[in-house]
């Protein structure tokens, strides 16, 4: 698999995402359901803490990707963020973004502000597409 990013501007670099990602030579595409900050039983974790929820949602995404055949964050080509508090999300991005950057994950992304998620305590949900 090969990926190529298309970025006509540079402002998105501070947020570690790409405006578009071309994927070629793909053998598999995995569409992941939304991941939130919850434990193995679905119990919501870290109410009121965007950064902790963001990390846990990424932990859960990594588990899903691994279970889907050993995929990694580097295989994610699209990552959408559903957030209930945009300022809190923007504050957490530099800290959590370092984790994505270290993993080689710079997907096409969209941030959507929503009134709520499936669990009322949830502040962030991640929706990913991975290719290998």
Chimera marker file (.cmm) of the C-alpha trace (Angstrom):
<marker_set name="trace">
<marker id="1" x="0.000" y="0.000" z="0.000" r="1" g="1" b="0" radius="0.5"/>
<marker id="2" x="1.156" y="3.517" z="-0.763" r="1" g="1" b="0" radius="0.5"/>
<marker id="3" x="-0.287" y="6.779" z="0.494" r="1" g="1" b="0" radius="0.5"/>
<marker id="4" x="0.220" y="10.285" z="-0.811" r="1" g="1" b="0" radius="0.5"/>
<marker id="5" x="-0.971" y="13.422" z="0.954" r="1" g="1" b="0" radius="0.5"/>
<marker id="6" x="-2.311" y="16.447" z="-0.894" r="1" g="1" b="0" radius="0.5"/>
<marker id="7" x="-2.091" y="19.753" z="0.961" r="1" g="1" b="0" radius="0.5"/>
<marker id="8" x="-2.491" y="22.962" z="-1.051" r="1" g="1" b="0" radius="0.5"/>
<marker id="9" x="-1.843" y="24.925" z="2.161" r="1" g="1" b="0" radius="0.5"/>
<marker id="10" x="0.301" y="24.469" z="5.248" r="1" g="1" b="0" radius="0.5"/>
<marker id="11" x="-2.055" y="25.598" z="8.051" r="1" g="1" b="0" radius="0.5"/>
<marker id="12" x="-3.251" y="22.025" z="8.644" r="1" g="1" b="0" radius="0.5"/>
<marker id="13" x="0.268" y="20.912" z="9.562" r="1" g="1" b="0" radius="0.5"/>
<marker id="14" x="-0.098" y="22.373" z="13.060" r="1" g="1" b="0" radius="0.5"/>
<marker id="15" x="-3.036" y="20.002" z="13.573" r="1" g="1" b="0" radius="0.5"/>
<marker id="16" x="-1.308" y="16.958" z="12.033" r="1" g="1" b="0" radius="0.5"/>
<marker id="17" x="-3.818" y="16.092" z="9.352" r="1" g="1" b="0" radius="0.5"/>
<marker id="18" x="-3.919" y="16.066" z="5.564" r="1" g="1" b="0" radius="0.5"/>
<marker id="19" x="-6.457" y="17.753" z="3.307" r="1" g="1" b="0" radius="0.5"/>
<marker id="20" x="-6.597" y="14.606" z="1.165" r="1" g="1" b="0" radius="0.5"/>
<marker id="21" x="-4.913" y="11.216" z="1.167" r="1" g="1" b="0" radius="0.5"/>
<marker id="22" x="-4.620" y="9.041" z="-1.922" r="1" g="1" b="0" radius="0.5"/>
<marker id="23" x="-4.307" y="5.332" z="-1.250" r="1" g="1" b="0" radius="0.5"/>
<marker id="24" x="-3.109" y="2.891" z="-3.900" r="1" g="1" b="0" radius="0.5"/>
<marker id="25" x="-2.190" y="-0.766" z="-3.879" r="1" g="1" b="0" radius="0.5"/>
<marker id="26" x="-4.719" y="-1.509" z="-1.134" r="1" g="1" b="0" radius="0.5"/>
<marker id="27" x="-5.564" y="-5.095" z="-0.341" r="1" g="1" b="0" radius="0.5"/>
<marker id="28" x="-7.849" y="-4.356" z="2.610" r="1" g="1" b="0" radius="0.5"/>
<marker id="29" x="-9.961" y="-1.458" z="3.816" r="1" g="1" b="0" radius="0.5"/>
<marker id="30" x="-11.311" y="-1.491" z="7.371" r="1" g="1" b="0" radius="0.5"/>
<marker id="31" x="-14.080" y="0.889" z="8.430" r="1" g="1" b="0" radius="0.5"/>
<marker id="32" x="-14.066" y="1.352" z="12.201" r="1" g="1" b="0" radius="0.5"/>
<marker id="33" x="-17.115" y="2.254" z="14.251" r="1" g="1" b="0" radius="0.5"/>
<marker id="34" x="-16.921" y="5.289" z="16.483" r="1" g="1" b="0" radius="0.5"/>
<marker id="35" x="-14.609" y="4.821" z="19.455" r="1" g="1" b="0" radius="0.5"/>
<marker id="36" x="-15.125" y="6.652" z="22.722" r="1" g="1" b="0" radius="0.5"/>
<marker id="37" x="-13.487" y="6.641" z="26.137" r="1" g="1" b="0" radius="0.5"/>
<marker id="38" x="-14.893" y="3.485" z="27.719" r="1" g="1" b="0" radius="0.5"/>
<marker id="39" x="-13.656" y="0.316" z="29.367" r="1" g="1" b="0" radius="0.5"/>
<marker id="40" x="-14.036" y="-3.254" z="28.074" r="1" g="1" b="0" radius="0.5"/>
<marker id="41" x="-17.599" y="-3.341" z="29.465" r="1" g="1" b="0" radius="0.5"/>
<marker id="42" x="-18.630" y="-0.095" z="27.754" r="1" g="1" b="0" radius="0.5"/>
<marker id="43" x="-18.475" y="1.982" z="30.957" r="1" g="1" b="0" radius="0.5"/>
<marker id="44" x="-17.670" y="5.625" z="30.254" r="1" g="1" b="0" radius="0.5"/>
<marker id="45" x="-14.288" y="6.818" z="31.574" r="1" g="1" b="0" radius="0.5"/>
<marker id="46" x="-12.784" y="10.212" z="32.490" r="1" g="1" b="0" radius="0.5"/>
<marker id="47" x="-15.906" y="12.421" z="32.535" r="1" g="1" b="0" radius="0.5"/>
<marker id="48" x="-15.047" y="16.066" z="31.950" r="1" g="1" b="0" radius="0.5"/>
<marker id="49" x="-11.433" y="15.359" z="30.857" r="1" g="1" b="0" radius="0.5"/>
<marker id="50" x="-11.066" y="15.779" z="27.086" r="1" g="1" b="0" radius="0.5"/>
<marker id="51" x="-7.377" y="14.863" z="26.975" r="1" g="1" b="0" radius="0.5"/>
<marker id="52" x="-7.848" y="11.634" z="28.962" r="1" g="1" b="0" radius="0.5"/>
<marker id="53" x="-10.908" y="10.717" z="26.879" r="1" g="1" b="0" radius="0.5"/>
<marker id="54" x="-9.013" y="11.418" z="23.659" r="1" g="1" b="0" radius="0.5"/>
<marker id="55" x="-6.173" y="9.103" z="24.738" r="1" g="1" b="0" radius="0.5"/>
<marker id="56" x="-8.568" y="6.345" z="25.806" r="1" g="1" b="0" radius="0.5"/>
<marker id="57" x="-10.544" y="6.592" z="22.564" r="1" g="1" b="0" radius="0.5"/>
<marker id="58" x="-7.228" y="6.194" z="20.702" r="1" g="1" b="0" radius="0.5"/>
<marker id="59" x="-6.367" y="3.195" z="22.921" r="1" g="1" b="0" radius="0.5"/>
<marker id="60" x="-9.696" y="1.645" z="21.974" r="1" g="1" b="0" radius="0.5"/>
<marker id="61" x="-9.149" y="2.431" z="18.290" r="1" g="1" b="0" radius="0.5"/>
<marker id="62" x="-5.735" y="0.773" z="18.443" r="1" g="1" b="0" radius="0.5"/>
<marker id="63" x="-7.316" y="-2.344" z="19.956" r="1" g="1" b="0" radius="0.5"/>
<marker id="64" x="-9.923" y="-2.474" z="17.198" r="1" g="1" b="0" radius="0.5"/>
<marker id="65" x="-7.270" y="-2.013" z="14.507" r="1" g="1" b="0" radius="0.5"/>
<marker id="66" x="-5.097" y="-4.740" z="16.024" r="1" g="1" b="0" radius="0.5"/>
<marker id="67" x="-8.053" y="-7.138" z="16.225" r="1" g="1" b="0" radius="0.5"/>
<marker id="68" x="-8.822" y="-6.348" z="12.570" r="1" g="1" b="0" radius="0.5"/>
<marker id="69" x="-5.602" y="-8.042" z="11.539" r="1" g="1" b="0" radius="0.5"/>
<marker id="70" x="-2.693" y="-6.257" z="13.107" r="1" g="1" b="0" radius="0.5"/>
<marker id="71" x="-3.391" y="-2.804" z="11.710" r="1" g="1" b="0" radius="0.5"/>
<marker id="72" x="-1.756" y="0.221" z="13.360" r="1" g="1" b="0" radius="0.5"/>
<marker id="73" x="-2.504" y="3.932" z="13.631" r="1" g="1" b="0" radius="0.5"/>
<marker id="74" x="-0.102" y="4.429" z="10.713" r="1" g="1" b="0" radius="0.5"/>
<marker id="75" x="-2.629" y="2.525" z="8.556" r="1" g="1" b="0" radius="0.5"/>
<marker id="76" x="-5.411" y="5.024" z="9.301" r="1" g="1" b="0" radius="0.5"/>
<marker id="77" x="-6.110" y="7.155" z="6.220" r="1" g="1" b="0" radius="0.5"/>
<marker id="78" x="-9.225" y="8.932" z="7.516" r="1" g="1" b="0" radius="0.5"/>
<marker id="79" x="-9.911" y="9.951" z="11.107" r="1" g="1" b="0" radius="0.5"/>
<marker id="80" x="-12.986" y="11.993" z="11.987" r="1" g="1" b="0" radius="0.5"/>
<marker id="81" x="-13.467" y="13.620" z="15.371" r="1" g="1" b="0" radius="0.5"/>
<marker id="82" x="-16.909" y="14.111" z="16.887" r="1" g="1" b="0" radius="0.5"/>
<marker id="83" x="-16.532" y="16.494" z="19.830" r="1" g="1" b="0" radius="0.5"/>
<marker id="84" x="-18.898" y="18.190" z="22.235" r="1" g="1" b="0" radius="0.5"/>
<marker id="85" x="-16.415" y="20.922" z="23.249" r="1" g="1" b="0" radius="0.5"/>
<marker id="86" x="-14.248" y="22.360" z="20.452" r="1" g="1" b="0" radius="0.5"/>
<marker id="87" x="-12.072" y="24.590" z="22.687" r="1" g="1" b="0" radius="0.5"/>
<marker id="88" x="-11.266" y="21.605" z="24.953" r="1" g="1" b="0" radius="0.5"/>
<marker id="89" x="-10.477" y="19.522" z="21.861" r="1" g="1" b="0" radius="0.5"/>
<marker id="90" x="-8.148" y="22.196" z="20.461" r="1" g="1" b="0" radius="0.5"/>
<marker id="91" x="-6.386" y="22.385" z="23.816" r="1" g="1" b="0" radius="0.5"/>
<marker id="92" x="-5.860" y="18.600" z="23.855" r="1" g="1" b="0" radius="0.5"/>
<marker id="93" x="-4.727" y="18.316" z="20.210" r="1" g="1" b="0" radius="0.5"/>
<marker id="94" x="-1.064" y="19.308" z="20.711" r="1" g="1" b="0" radius="0.5"/>
<marker id="95" x="-0.631" y="16.781" z="23.534" r="1" g="1" b="0" radius="0.5"/>
<marker id="96" x="-2.532" y="13.905" z="21.955" r="1" g="1" b="0" radius="0.5"/>
<marker id="97" x="-1.411" y="14.868" z="18.448" r="1" g="1" b="0" radius="0.5"/>
<marker id="98" x="2.175" y="14.043" z="19.438" r="1" g="1" b="0" radius="0.5"/>
<marker id="99" x="1.033" y="10.442" z="19.870" r="1" g="1" b="0" radius="0.5"/>
<marker id="100" x="-0.494" y="10.363" z="16.381" r="1" g="1" b="0" radius="0.5"/>
<marker id="101" x="2.606" y="11.973" z="14.911" r="1" g="1" b="0" radius="0.5"/>
<marker id="102" x="4.886" y="9.428" z="16.622" r="1" g="1" b="0" radius="0.5"/>
<marker id="103" x="2.723" y="6.646" z="15.165" r="1" g="1" b="0" radius="0.5"/>
<marker id="104" x="3.059" y="8.050" z="11.635" r="1" g="1" b="0" radius="0.5"/>
<marker id="105" x="-0.647" y="8.855" z="11.469" r="1" g="1" b="0" radius="0.5"/>
<marker id="106" x="-1.487" y="11.929" z="9.357" r="1" g="1" b="0" radius="0.5"/>
<marker id="107" x="-4.880" y="11.079" z="7.871" r="1" g="1" b="0" radius="0.5"/>
<marker id="108" x="-7.522" y="13.143" z="6.166" r="1" g="1" b="0" radius="0.5"/>
<marker id="109" x="-9.674" y="14.419" z="9.037" r="1" g="1" b="0" radius="0.5"/>
<marker id="110" x="-12.769" y="16.377" z="9.891" r="1" g="1" b="0" radius="0.5"/>
<marker id="111" x="-13.737" y="17.830" z="13.265" r="1" g="1" b="0" radius="0.5"/>
<marker id="112" x="-17.476" y="17.933" z="13.889" r="1" g="1" b="0" radius="0.5"/>
<marker id="113" x="-19.029" y="19.656" z="16.890" r="1" g="1" b="0" radius="0.5"/>
<marker id="114" x="-22.021" y="17.642" z="18.111" r="1" g="1" b="0" radius="0.5"/>
<marker id="115" x="-24.594" y="18.189" z="20.833" r="1" g="1" b="0" radius="0.5"/>
<marker id="116" x="-23.875" y="14.811" z="22.370" r="1" g="1" b="0" radius="0.5"/>
<marker id="117" x="-22.606" y="11.292" z="21.840" r="1" g="1" b="0" radius="0.5"/>
<marker id="118" x="-24.136" y="7.903" z="22.678" r="1" g="1" b="0" radius="0.5"/>
<marker id="119" x="-22.936" y="8.180" z="26.273" r="1" g="1" b="0" radius="0.5"/>
<marker id="120" x="-23.732" y="11.568" z="27.840" r="1" g="1" b="0" radius="0.5"/>
<marker id="121" x="-20.315" y="11.777" z="29.573" r="1" g="1" b="0" radius="0.5"/>
<marker id="122" x="-18.467" y="11.344" z="26.278" r="1" g="1" b="0" radius="0.5"/>
<marker id="123" x="-16.744" y="14.438" z="24.935" r="1" g="1" b="0" radius="0.5"/>
<marker id="124" x="-15.069" y="12.835" z="21.908" r="1" g="1" b="0" radius="0.5"/>
<marker id="125" x="-15.704" y="10.041" z="19.455" r="1" g="1" b="0" radius="0.5"/>
<marker id="126" x="-13.256" y="8.841" z="16.790" r="1" g="1" b="0" radius="0.5"/>
<marker id="127" x="-14.304" y="7.340" z="13.468" r="1" g="1" b="0" radius="0.5"/>
<marker id="128" x="-11.535" y="5.810" z="11.384" r="1" g="1" b="0" radius="0.5"/>
<marker id="129" x="-10.853" y="4.141" z="8.063" r="1" g="1" b="0" radius="0.5"/>
<marker id="130" x="-7.664" y="2.103" z="7.731" r="1" g="1" b="0" radius="0.5"/>
<marker id="131" x="-6.080" y="0.518" z="4.678" r="1" g="1" b="0" radius="0.5"/>
<marker id="132" x="-3.411" y="-2.104" z="4.277" r="1" g="1" b="0" radius="0.5"/>
<link id1="1" id2="2" r="1" g="1" b="0" radius="0.2"/>
<link id1="2" id2="3" r="1" g="1" b="0" radius="0.2"/>
<link id1="3" id2="4" r="1" g="1" b="0" radius="0.2"/>
<link id1="4" id2="5" r="1" g="1" b="0" radius="0.2"/>
<link id1="5" id2="6" r="1" g="1" b="0" radius="0.2"/>
<link id1="6" id2="7" r="1" g="1" b="0" radius="0.2"/>
<link id1="7" id2="8" r="1" g="1" b="0" radius="0.2"/>
<link id1="8" id2="9" r="1" g="1" b="0" radius="0.2"/>
<link id1="9" id2="10" r="1" g="1" b="0" radius="0.2"/>
<link id1="10" id2="11" r="1" g="1" b="0" radius="0.2"/>
<link id1="11" id2="12" r="1" g="1" b="0" radius="0.2"/>
<link id1="12" id2="13" r="1" g="1" b="0" radius="0.2"/>
<link id1="13" id2="14" r="1" g="1" b="0" radius="0.2"/>
<link id1="14" id2="15" r="1" g="1" b="0" radius="0.2"/>
<link id1="15" id2="16" r="1" g="1" b="0" radius="0.2"/>
<link id1="16" id2="17" r="1" g="1" b="0" radius="0.2"/>
<link id1="17" id2="18" r="1" g="1" b="0" radius="0.2"/>
<link id1="18" id2="19" r="1" g="1" b="0" radius="0.2"/>
<link id1="19" id2="20" r="1" g="1" b="0" radius="0.2"/>
<link id1="20" id2="21" r="1" g="1" b="0" radius="0.2"/>
<link id1="21" id2="22" r="1" g="1" b="0" radius="0.2"/>
<link id1="22" id2="23" r="1" g="1" b="0" radius="0.2"/>
<link id1="23" id2="24" r="1" g="1" b="0" radius="0.2"/>
<link id1="24" id2="25" r="1" g="1" b="0" radius="0.2"/>
<link id1="25" id2="26" r="1" g="1" b="0" radius="0.2"/>
<link id1="26" id2="27" r="1" g="1" b="0" radius="0.2"/>
<link id1="27" id2="28" r="1" g="1" b="0" radius="0.2"/>
<link id1="28" id2="29" r="1" g="1" b="0" radius="0.2"/>
<link id1="29" id2="30" r="1" g="1" b="0" radius="0.2"/>
<link id1="30" id2="31" r="1" g="1" b="0" radius="0.2"/>
<link id1="31" id2="32" r="1" g="1" b="0" radius="0.2"/>
<link id1="32" id2="33" r="1" g="1" b="0" radius="0.2"/>
<link id1="33" id2="34" r="1" g="1" b="0" radius="0.2"/>
<link id1="34" id2="35" r="1" g="1" b="0" radius="0.2"/>
<link id1="35" id2="36" r="1" g="1" b="0" radius="0.2"/>
<link id1="36" id2="37" r="1" g="1" b="0" radius="0.2"/>
<link id1="37" id2="38" r="1" g="1" b="0" radius="0.2"/>
<link id1="38" id2="39" r="1" g="1" b="0" radius="0.2"/>
<link id1="39" id2="40" r="1" g="1" b="0" radius="0.2"/>
<link id1="40" id2="41" r="1" g="1" b="0" radius="0.2"/>
<link id1="41" id2="42" r="1" g="1" b="0" radius="0.2"/>
<link id1="42" id2="43" r="1" g="1" b="0" radius="0.2"/>
<link id1="43" id2="44" r="1" g="1" b="0" radius="0.2"/>
<link id1="44" id2="45" r="1" g="1" b="0" radius="0.2"/>
<link id1="45" id2="46" r="1" g="1" b="0" radius="0.2"/>
<link id1="46" id2="47" r="1" g="1" b="0" radius="0.2"/>
<link id1="47" id2="48" r="1" g="1" b="0" radius="0.2"/>
<link id1="48" id2="49" r="1" g="1" b="0" radius="0.2"/>
<link id1="49" id2="50" r="1" g="1" b="0" radius="0.2"/>
<link id1="50" id2="51" r="1" g="1" b="0" radius="0.2"/>
<link id1="51" id2="52" r="1" g="1" b="0" radius="0.2"/>
<link id1="52" id2="53" r="1" g="1" b="0" radius="0.2"/>
<link id1="53" id2="54" r="1" g="1" b="0" radius="0.2"/>
<link id1="54" id2="55" r="1" g="1" b="0" radius="0.2"/>
<link id1="55" id2="56" r="1" g="1" b="0" radius="0.2"/>
<link id1="56" id2="57" r="1" g="1" b="0" radius="0.2"/>
<link id1="57" id2="58" r="1" g="1" b="0" radius="0.2"/>
<link id1="58" id2="59" r="1" g="1" b="0" radius="0.2"/>
<link id1="59" id2="60" r="1" g="1" b="0" radius="0.2"/>
<link id1="60" id2="61" r="1" g="1" b="0" radius="0.2"/>
<link id1="61" id2="62" r="1" g="1" b="0" radius="0.2"/>
<link id1="62" id2="63" r="1" g="1" b="0" radius="0.2"/>
<link id1="63" id2="64" r="1" g="1" b="0" radius="0.2"/>
<link id1="64" id2="65" r="1" g="1" b="0" radius="0.2"/>
<link id1="65" id2="66" r="1" g="1" b="0" radius="0.2"/>
<link id1="66" id2="67" r="1" g="1" b="0" radius="0.2"/>
<link id1="67" id2="68" r="1" g="1" b="0" radius="0.2"/>
<link id1="68" id2="69" r="1" g="1" b="0" radius="0.2"/>
<link id1="69" id2="70" r="1" g="1" b="0" radius="0.2"/>
<link id1="70" id2="71" r="1" g="1" b="0" radius="0.2"/>
<link id1="71" id2="72" r="1" g="1" b="0" radius="0.2"/>
<link id1="72" id2="73" r="1" g="1" b="0" radius="0.2"/>
<link id1="73" id2="74" r="1" g="1" b="0" radius="0.2"/>
<link id1="74" id2="75" r="1" g="1" b="0" radius="0.2"/>
<link id1="75" id2="76" r="1" g="1" b="0" radius="0.2"/>
<link id1="76" id2="77" r="1" g="1" b="0" radius="0.2"/>
<link id1="77" id2="78" r="1" g="1" b="0" radius="0.2"/>
<link id1="78" id2="79" r="1" g="1" b="0" radius="0.2"/>
<link id1="79" id2="80" r="1" g="1" b="0" radius="0.2"/>
<link id1="80" id2="81" r="1" g="1" b="0" radius="0.2"/>
<link id1="81" id2="82" r="1" g="1" b="0" radius="0.2"/>
<link id1="82" id2="83" r="1" g="1" b="0" radius="0.2"/>
<link id1="83" id2="84" r="1" g="1" b="0" radius="0.2"/>
<link id1="84" id2="85" r="1" g="1" b="0" radius="0.2"/>
<link id1="85" id2="86" r="1" g="1" b="0" radius="0.2"/>
<link id1="86" id2="87" r="1" g="1" b="0" radius="0.2"/>
<link id1="87" id2="88" r="1" g="1" b="0" radius="0.2"/>
<link id1="88" id2="89" r="1" g="1" b="0" radius="0.2"/>
<link id1="89" id2="90" r="1" g="1" b="0" radius="0.2"/>
<link id1="90" id2="91" r="1" g="1" b="0" radius="0.2"/>
<link id1="91" id2="92" r="1" g="1" b="0" radius="0.2"/>
<link id1="92" id2="93" r="1" g="1" b="0" radius="0.2"/>
<link id1="93" id2="94" r="1" g="1" b="0" radius="0.2"/>
<link id1="94" id2="95" r="1" g="1" b="0" radius="0.2"/>
<link id1="95" id2="96" r="1" g="1" b="0" radius="0.2"/>
<link id1="96" id2="97" r="1" g="1" b="0" radius="0.2"/>
<link id1="97" id2="98" r="1" g="1" b="0" radius="0.2"/>
<link id1="98" id2="99" r="1" g="1" b="0" radius="0.2"/>
<link id1="99" id2="100" r="1" g="1" b="0" radius="0.2"/>
<link id1="100" id2="101" r="1" g="1" b="0" radius="0.2"/>
<link id1="101" id2="102" r="1" g="1" b="0" radius="0.2"/>
<link id1="102" id2="103" r="1" g="1" b="0" radius="0.2"/>
<link id1="103" id2="104" r="1" g="1" b="0" radius="0.2"/>
<link id1="104" id2="105" r="1" g="1" b="0" radius="0.2"/>
<link id1="105" id2="106" r="1" g="1" b="0" radius="0.2"/>
<link id1="106" id2="107" r="1" g="1" b="0" radius="0.2"/>
<link id1="107" id2="108" r="1" g="1" b="0" radius="0.2"/>
<link id1="108" id2="109" r="1" g="1" b="0" radius="0.2"/>
<link id1="109" id2="110" r="1" g="1" b="0" radius="0.2"/>
<link id1="110" id2="111" r="1" g="1" b="0" radius="0.2"/>
<link id1="111" id2="112" r="1" g="1" b="0" radius="0.2"/>
<link id1="112" id2="113" r="1" g="1" b="0" radius="0.2"/>
<link id1="113" id2="114" r="1" g="1" b="0" radius="0.2"/>
<link id1="114" id2="115" r="1" g="1" b="0" radius="0.2"/>
<link id1="115" id2="116" r="1" g="1" b="0" radius="0.2"/>
<link id1="116" id2="117" r="1" g="1" b="0" radius="0.2"/>
<link id1="117" id2="118" r="1" g="1" b="0" radius="0.2"/>
<link id1="118" id2="119" r="1" g="1" b="0" radius="0.2"/>
<link id1="119" id2="120" r="1" g="1" b="0" radius="0.2"/>
<link id1="120" id2="121" r="1" g="1" b="0" radius="0.2"/>
<link id1="121" id2="122" r="1" g="1" b="0" radius="0.2"/>
<link id1="122" id2="123" r="1" g="1" b="0" radius="0.2"/>
<link id1="123" id2="124" r="1" g="1" b="0" radius="0.2"/>
<link id1="124" id2="125" r="1" g="1" b="0" radius="0.2"/>
<link id1="125" id2="126" r="1" g="1" b="0" radius="0.2"/>
<link id1="126" id2="127" r="1" g="1" b="0" radius="0.2"/>
<link id1="127" id2="128" r="1" g="1" b="0" radius="0.2"/>
<link id1="128" id2="129" r="1" g="1" b="0" radius="0.2"/>
<link id1="129" id2="130" r="1" g="1" b="0" radius="0.2"/>
<link id1="130" id2="131" r="1" g="1" b="0" radius="0.2"/>
<link id1="131" id2="132" r="1" g="1" b="0" radius="0.2"/>
</marker_set>
